[in-house]
């Protein structure tokens, strides 16, 4: 079977589940819009006016800081220009939001978009490092949000238990990340060795193990050699979350008669992060964002309609930047189908071969 055939087969296998999730999300979205009141939502949206330009700017700046963090995760002699990283992030996010089950497309798409700029193994390891920083920042951010929610509001039992679960899950992520870095946990090579001992993939085990070891060496080597980069990368990830808080604050300030506070904006954005992480497989988080944000906005006294409006405004902002990503694809003569196929092939490219090319 050719590589193209394998990629196409993967897409076909995921298509039914992705379509079902998309239809479910649309159904939930329609229900919560109807429940909140389409007329009231439209009235709220109309209040935003030119303020939407500021919301779009905040959304664009979030791509800027994540792309900048990625460029900081490269090691000499390899270097990715900020412009290339920004375009790759924008296209990757667009593909991940448009394609059902986009979580399997978004990150590989970024690699596919820069593979003619830097060796794949360098791009992959830098993206992995950036994602580790991002995951740690998300764990800290949402655990602080859950703790603030528990401390400031009397919560229903289900929401209280969910908050405790979020805090516990975040602590697990942080502990695993700390253990992996401290012990330089070779999780990929260990998984390959375990599979080979059970008779899985024995023929290709040696070659795959060399590639996995090279990737892990780059990953942990960055931790050892580039600690001076930790602060600027951390500041980029923190800025990503703070820009989200600013967006929630501005949107609620524009649509609600109840003035927002920094705490309420922080809580709204922390819940948005939880929804984004947990329901990444649902296109645009349709339905689940309206449910979660609407319920929290009601708890914060803004009203469910304001929360649903906030979720819809987020979608409008996302659609704008998705359109920008699609336009960039079109300018390169590519379509979403092309980039999905490239993304499915990118992670499977021979890391060992990429390593050899990088050393020539």
C-alpha positions as CSV (number, residue, x, y, z in Angstrom):
1,X,0.0,0.0,0.0
2,X,1.4,3.4,-0.9
3,X,1.8,6.2,1.7
4,X,-1.0,8.2,0.0
5,X,-3.3,5.2,0.2
6,X,-2.6,4.8,3.9
7,X,-3.3,8.5,4.5
8,X,-6.5,8.3,2.5
9,X,-7.5,5.1,4.4
10,X,-7.0,6.9,7.7
11,X,-9.2,9.8,6.7
12,X,-12.0,7.4,5.5
13,X,-11.9,5.5,8.8
14,X,-12.3,8.7,10.8
15,X,-14.9,10.3,8.6
16,X,-18.0,8.6,10.0
17,X,-17.1,9.3,13.6
18,X,-16.2,12.9,12.7
19,X,-19.4,13.5,10.8
20,X,-21.5,12.1,13.7
21,X,-19.7,14.4,16.2
22,X,-20.2,17.4,13.9
23,X,-23.9,16.7,13.6
24,X,-24.2,16.2,17.4
25,X,-22.4,19.5,18.0
26,X,-24.7,21.4,15.5
27,X,-27.8,19.9,17.2
28,X,-26.6,21.0,20.7
29,X,-25.6,24.4,19.3
30,X,-29.1,24.9,17.9
31,X,-30.8,23.8,21.1
32,X,-28.8,26.1,23.4
33,X,-29.3,29.1,21.0
34,X,-33.0,28.4,21.0
35,X,-33.1,28.1,24.8
36,X,-31.2,31.3,25.4
37,X,-33.3,33.2,22.9
38,X,-32.1,34.0,19.3
39,X,-33.5,37.5,19.6
40,X,-31.7,38.3,22.8
41,X,-28.5,36.8,21.4
42,X,-28.7,39.0,18.3
43,X,-29.4,42.1,20.5
44,X,-26.2,41.3,22.5
45,X,-24.2,40.7,19.3
46,X,-25.4,44.0,17.9
47,X,-24.0,45.8,21.0
48,X,-20.4,44.7,20.1
49,X,-20.1,46.8,16.9
50,X,-16.6,47.9,16.2
51,X,-15.5,46.2,19.4
52,X,-15.3,43.0,17.4
53,X,-12.2,44.4,15.7
54,X,-10.5,44.4,19.1
55,X,-11.7,40.9,19.7
56,X,-10.2,39.8,16.4
57,X,-6.9,41.5,17.3
58,X,-6.7,39.7,20.6
59,X,-7.4,36.4,18.9
60,X,-4.6,37.1,16.3
61,X,-2.2,38.0,19.1
62,X,-2.8,34.6,20.6
63,X,-1.4,33.0,17.4
64,X,1.5,35.4,17.6
65,X,2.6,34.4,21.0
66,X,2.2,30.6,20.4
67,X,4.2,30.9,17.1
68,X,6.9,32.9,18.9
69,X,7.1,30.3,21.6
70,X,7.6,27.6,18.9
71,X,10.5,29.5,17.3
72,X,12.1,29.8,20.7
73,X,12.1,26.0,21.0
74,X,14.5,25.4,18.0
75,X,18.1,24.8,18.6
76,X,21.0,25.9,16.4
77,X,21.8,25.3,13.7
78,X,18.1,25.1,12.9
79,X,15.9,28.2,13.0
80,X,12.3,28.8,12.0
81,X,11.4,32.3,11.0
82,X,8.5,33.8,12.9
83,X,6.5,34.4,9.7
84,X,6.7,30.8,8.8
85,X,5.8,29.7,12.3
86,X,2.8,32.1,12.4
87,X,1.5,30.9,9.0
88,X,1.9,27.2,10.0
89,X,0.0,27.8,13.3
90,X,-2.8,29.7,11.6
91,X,-3.2,27.0,9.0
92,X,-2.9,24.2,11.5
93,X,-5.6,25.8,13.7
94,X,-7.8,26.2,10.7
95,X,-7.5,22.6,9.7
96,X,-8.1,21.4,13.3
97,X,-11.2,23.5,13.7
98,X,-12.7,22.6,10.3
99,X,-12.0,18.9,10.0
100,X,-14.0,16.7,12.4
101,X,-11.7,15.0,14.9
102,X,-9.3,17.8,14.0
103,X,-7.1,17.0,17.0
104,X,-5.3,14.4,14.7
105,X,-4.8,17.0,12.0
106,X,-3.8,20.2,13.7
107,X,-0.3,19.5,15.0
108,X,0.8,17.4,12.0
109,X,-0.5,20.2,9.7
110,X,2.0,22.6,11.3
111,X,4.8,20.2,10.7
112,X,3.7,19.8,7.1
113,X,3.7,23.5,6.5
114,X,7.3,24.0,7.6
115,X,9.0,20.8,6.4
116,X,10.5,22.7,3.5
117,X,11.9,25.3,5.9
118,X,13.5,23.1,8.6
119,X,14.2,19.4,8.9
120,X,11.2,17.5,10.1
121,X,13.0,16.1,13.2
122,X,13.9,19.6,14.3
123,X,10.4,20.9,13.8
124,X,8.8,17.9,15.5
125,X,11.0,18.2,18.6
126,X,10.6,21.9,18.8
127,X,6.8,21.5,18.5
128,X,6.8,18.8,21.2
129,X,8.8,21.1,23.6
130,X,6.4,24.0,22.9
131,X,3.4,21.8,23.5
132,X,4.9,20.6,26.8
133,X,5.2,24.2,28.0
134,X,1.6,24.8,26.8
135,X,0.2,21.8,28.5
136,X,1.9,22.7,31.8
137,X,0.6,26.3,31.5
138,X,-3.0,25.0,30.8
139,X,-2.8,22.7,33.8
140,X,-1.8,25.6,36.0
141,X,-4.4,27.9,34.5
142,X,-7.4,25.7,34.8
143,X,-6.5,24.4,38.2
144,X,-6.3,28.0,39.5
145,X,-9.6,28.6,37.8
146,X,-11.2,25.6,39.5
147,X,-9.7,26.5,42.9
148,X,-11.1,30.1,42.5
149,X,-14.5,28.8,41.6
150,X,-14.6,26.5,44.7
151,X,-13.4,29.3,46.9
152,X,-15.7,32.1,45.7
153,X,-19.1,30.4,44.9
154,X,-21.4,27.8,46.4
155,X,-21.4,25.2,43.7
156,X,-23.9,22.4,42.9
157,X,-22.5,18.9,43.8
158,X,-21.8,18.0,40.2
159,X,-19.9,21.2,39.4
160,X,-18.0,20.9,42.7
161,X,-16.9,17.4,42.0
162,X,-15.9,18.4,38.5
163,X,-13.8,21.2,39.9
164,X,-12.0,18.8,42.3
165,X,-11.5,16.5,39.3
166,X,-9.9,19.3,37.2
167,X,-7.5,20.2,40.0
168,X,-6.6,16.5,40.5
169,X,-6.1,16.0,36.8
170,X,-3.9,19.2,36.5
171,X,-1.7,18.0,39.4
172,X,-1.2,14.6,37.6
173,X,-0.1,16.4,34.4
174,X,2.3,18.6,36.3
175,X,3.7,15.6,38.3
176,X,4.2,13.5,35.2
177,X,5.9,16.4,33.3
178,X,8.2,17.0,36.3
179,X,9.0,13.3,36.5
180,X,9.6,12.9,32.8
181,X,12.0,15.9,32.7
182,X,13.9,15.0,35.9
183,X,14.3,11.3,35.0
184,X,14.5,11.9,31.3
185,X,11.8,9.3,30.8
186,X,12.3,7.6,27.5
187,X,8.7,6.8,27.0
188,X,8.8,6.3,23.2
189,X,11.7,3.8,23.2
190,X,10.2,2.0,26.2
191,X,6.9,1.7,24.4
192,X,8.6,0.3,21.3
193,X,10.7,-2.2,23.3
194,X,7.5,-3.3,25.1
195,X,5.7,-3.8,21.8
196,X,8.6,-5.7,20.3
197,X,8.8,-8.0,23.3
198,X,5.2,-8.9,22.6
199,X,5.9,-9.7,19.0
200,X,4.6,-6.4,17.6
201,X,6.7,-4.6,14.9
202,X,9.8,-6.7,15.5
203,X,11.1,-6.3,11.9
204,X,11.1,-2.5,12.0
205,X,11.9,-2.3,15.7
206,X,15.6,-1.4,15.4
207,X,15.1,1.4,12.9
208,X,12.1,2.9,14.7
209,X,14.0,2.7,18.0
210,X,16.9,4.7,16.6
211,X,14.5,7.4,15.3
212,X,12.6,7.6,18.6
213,X,15.8,7.8,20.6
214,X,17.0,10.7,18.4
215,X,13.8,12.5,19.0
216,X,14.0,12.0,22.8
217,X,17.6,13.1,22.8
218,X,16.5,16.4,21.2
219,X,13.6,16.7,23.5
220,X,15.6,16.3,26.7
221,X,18.6,18.0,25.3
222,X,16.7,21.2,25.0
223,X,15.9,21.0,28.7
224,X,19.6,20.6,29.5
225,X,21.1,23.1,27.1
226,X,18.5,25.9,26.7
227,X,17.3,26.7,30.1
228,X,17.8,30.4,29.4
229,X,14.8,30.1,27.0
230,X,12.5,28.8,29.7
231,X,11.5,32.3,30.9
232,X,10.6,33.8,27.5
233,X,8.7,30.7,26.4
234,X,6.8,30.7,29.7
235,X,6.0,34.3,29.3
236,X,4.6,33.6,25.8
237,X,2.4,30.8,27.1
238,X,1.2,33.1,30.0
239,X,0.4,35.8,27.5
240,X,-1.7,33.4,25.5
241,X,-4.0,32.8,28.5
242,X,-4.0,36.5,29.6
243,X,-5.1,37.5,26.1
244,X,-8.0,35.0,26.5
245,X,-9.0,36.7,29.8
246,X,-8.8,40.1,28.1
247,X,-11.1,38.8,25.3
248,X,-13.7,37.5,27.8
249,X,-13.6,40.7,29.8
250,X,-14.0,42.9,26.7
251,X,-16.9,40.8,25.3
252,X,-18.9,40.7,28.5
253,X,-18.3,44.4,29.1
254,X,-19.8,45.1,25.6
255,X,-22.8,42.9,25.9
256,X,-23.8,42.8,29.6
257,X,-25.3,45.4,31.9
258,X,-23.4,43.7,34.7
259,X,-19.8,44.9,34.7
260,X,-17.3,42.1,34.5
261,X,-14.4,41.7,37.0
262,X,-10.9,40.3,36.3
263,X,-12.0,37.3,38.4
264,X,-15.1,36.6,36.3
265,X,-13.2,37.0,33.1
266,X,-10.5,34.6,34.4
267,X,-13.1,32.1,35.3
268,X,-14.8,32.3,31.9
269,X,-11.5,31.8,30.1
270,X,-10.4,28.9,32.4
271,X,-13.7,27.1,31.6
272,X,-13.1,27.8,27.9
273,X,-9.7,26.1,28.2
274,X,-11.3,23.1,29.9
275,X,-13.9,22.8,27.1
276,X,-11.2,23.3,24.4
277,X,-9.0,20.6,25.9
278,X,-11.7,18.0,26.7
279,X,-13.8,18.5,23.6
280,X,-11.1,19.2,21.0
281,X,-12.6,16.5,18.8
282,X,-15.8,18.4,18.3
283,X,-15.5,21.0,15.5
284,X,-15.6,24.5,16.9
285,X,-16.7,23.0,20.2
286,X,-20.2,23.5,18.9
287,X,-22.9,23.1,21.6
288,X,-20.5,22.2,24.4
289,X,-19.1,25.7,24.6
290,X,-22.6,27.2,24.7
291,X,-23.6,24.8,27.5
292,X,-20.5,25.3,29.7
293,X,-20.1,29.1,29.2
294,X,-23.8,29.7,29.5
295,X,-24.0,27.9,32.8
296,X,-21.0,29.6,34.2
297,X,-22.2,33.0,33.1
298,X,-25.5,32.4,34.9
299,X,-23.5,31.5,38.1
300,X,-21.6,34.8,37.7
301,X,-24.9,36.7,37.4
302,X,-24.3,37.7,33.8
303,X,-27.1,35.4,32.6
304,X,-27.1,32.4,30.4
305,X,-27.8,34.4,27.3
306,X,-24.6,36.5,27.9
307,X,-22.6,33.2,28.2
308,X,-24.1,31.8,25.0
309,X,-23.4,35.1,23.2
310,X,-19.8,34.9,24.4
311,X,-19.4,31.4,23.0
312,X,-20.9,32.5,19.7
313,X,-18.6,35.6,19.5
314,X,-15.6,33.2,20.1
315,X,-16.8,31.1,17.1
316,X,-17.1,34.2,14.9
317,X,-13.6,35.2,15.9
318,X,-12.4,31.6,15.2
319,X,-14.2,31.6,11.8
320,X,-12.5,34.9,10.8
321,X,-9.0,33.4,11.5
322,X,-10.0,30.1,9.9
323,X,-10.9,32.1,6.7
324,X,-7.5,33.7,6.9
325,X,-5.8,30.3,7.2
326,X,-7.8,28.9,4.2
327,X,-6.8,32.0,2.2
328,X,-3.2,31.3,3.0
329,X,-3.7,27.7,1.8
330,X,-5.3,28.9,-1.4
331,X,-2.4,31.3,-2.0
332,X,-0.1,28.3,-1.9
333,X,-2.3,26.4,-4.3
334,X,-3.5,23.9,-1.7
335,X,-6.8,22.8,-0.4
336,X,-7.9,21.5,3.0
337,X,-7.9,18.0,1.5
338,X,-4.3,18.5,0.4
339,X,-3.2,19.7,3.7
340,X,-5.0,16.9,5.6
341,X,-3.2,14.4,3.4
342,X,0.2,16.1,4.0
343,X,-0.6,16.2,7.7
344,X,-1.2,12.5,7.9
345,X,2.1,11.8,6.1
346,X,4.2,14.3,8.1
347,X,4.5,12.4,11.5
348,X,5.3,9.2,9.6
349,X,8.2,10.7,7.7
350,X,11.5,9.0,8.5
351,X,13.0,10.9,11.4
352,X,16.2,9.1,10.9
353,X,16.4,10.3,7.3
354,X,15.5,13.8,8.4
355,X,18.3,13.6,11.0
356,X,20.8,12.6,8.3
357,X,19.8,15.5,6.0
358,X,20.1,17.9,8.9
359,X,23.7,16.9,9.4
360,X,24.8,17.1,5.8
